[in-house]
Amino acid sequence: MTTSNEQLPESVTNIKLDNKDIYLVGTAHVSKQSVVDVQTTVAMVHPDSICIELCESRYKSIIQRESWKKLDIFKVIKEKKALFLLTQLIMTSFYRKLGQQLGIEPGAEMIEGIKQSEKTGANLVLADRNIEITLKRVWGYLNFWNKMKMMTQILAGLLFSEKIDDDLIEQLKKQDQLETVLETFTKEFPEVKKRLIDERDVYLSEKIKNAPGNIVVAVVGAGHVPGIQTHIRNENSLDAITQLPPKSIVPEIIKWSIPAIIVALFVIGFFKGGMEQSIESVYIWVLVTGILSALGAAAAFAHPLTILSAFLAAPITTLHPLIAAGWVAGLVQVWIKKPTVEDFEDIPNAITSVKGFWKNPVSRVLLIVVFCNLGSSTGAFISGSWLAARAF
């Protein structure tokens, strides 16, 4: 059953594809109107399938609200996922702040799609690519300097004011303005746009057109609608865009070369200046890497023993590519103050404020790991440059 486009919400784009009638509901993630548009569209076209812009893991995080209780913080640190998880929390925090100001739950339009599927009996299709694959492809194809730039912007996200600017809210509520926001993002990081948006346009297109039945409603972000319209009539292979980026040997070479260079600088300093210069070089390395790593821990309000462990670990870990000062400090912090079930339950509330990020023991551990690693890396660069200047 179909209806004329004039009766449908303005956010809906109808695509006729062979024997299928596809209705793309272009939404904003913090818009009450988007929820109404999903309800109205489903009621009018009676779809066989409802596609939503979620992958399996994001879908589970919505329907399993207690999943935070099962988070293993030790495992997060050991598997080097602290920055990944902190990034997710910062993004969630931003949308929660918007949601609080607008009086709507972030992602409410996706939740409505799930509800409508259960209510009508339509097939629910999780149409988005796995978020871990997406983020690994985004990160894996960035060069070193853009990675540093992105890390800086991610951490700067923690400094968002408690109240989001009204102009930004208005931008995010309008389809054309949302696309403008994405366009600005594209200009700054073109490689990111390709992995984060363009590839997912292709993925979403394939999942939507292959959804069961003749009438399909797809609930997607407004910024994806033009891309889906472009790709949905083409035959697209998903193999290339669902693979993790190939591991390059260059980072491995760099990772092991830096400690070798530092050791070489110590040796050169010994032959040029004798034992006295060598001892001074050791002091420089220990103090600069140790102090900056400890400052990172202190900035995250770590326990004094954690700060001490960051200071002691940094001079050693910066010379060993397989371990990092942040991991040591993070594990020490967890050992000293192991987060409780209540702490995990409080994460959704804690991350709605900058103060909450530092106060909650779980998010504080993530901050400690990231800040210590950033401090020790900066210290290695500064002290390494200092040693090179002394040696030559």
Sequence and secondary structure as in RCSB ss.txt:
>XXXX:A:sequence
MTTSNEQLPESVTNIKLDNKDIYLVGTAHVSKQSVVDVQTTVAMVHPDSICIELCESRYKSIIQRESWKKLDIFK
VIKEKKALFLLTQLIMTSFYRKLGQQLGIEPGAEMIEGIKQSEKTGANLVLADRNIEITLKRVWGYLNFWNKMKM
MTQILAGLLFSEKIDDDLIEQLKKQDQLETVLETFTKEFPEVKKRLIDERDVYLSEKIKNAPGNIVVAVVGAGHV
PGIQTHIRNENSLDAITQLPPKSIVPEIIKWSIPAIIVALFVIGFFKGGMEQSIESVYIWVLVTGILSALGAAAA
FAHPLTILSAFLAAPITTLHPLIAAGWVAGLVQVWIKKPTVEDFEDIPNAITSVKGFWKNPVSRVLLIVVFCNLG
SSTGAFISGSWLAARAF
>XXXX:A:secstr
    GGGS TTEEEEEETTEEEEEEEE TT HHHHHHHHHHHHHH  SEEEES  HHHHHHHH GGGGGG  HHH
HHHTT HHHHHHHHHHHHHHHHHHHHHTS TTHHHHHHHHHHHHH  EEEE S  HHHHHHHHHHTS HHHHHHH
HHHHHHGGG  SS  HHHHHHHHSHHHHHHHHHHHHHH HHHHIIIIIHHHHHHHHHHHTSSSSEEEEEEEGGGH
HHHHHHTTS    TGGGS     HHHHHHHHHHHHHHHHHHHHHHHHHHHHHHHHHHHHHHHHHHHHHHHHHHHT
T  HHHHHHHHHHHHHHTT TT  HHHHHHHHHHHHS   HHHHHTHHHHTTSHHHHHHSHHHHHHHHHHHHHHH
HHHHHHHHHHHHHHHH 
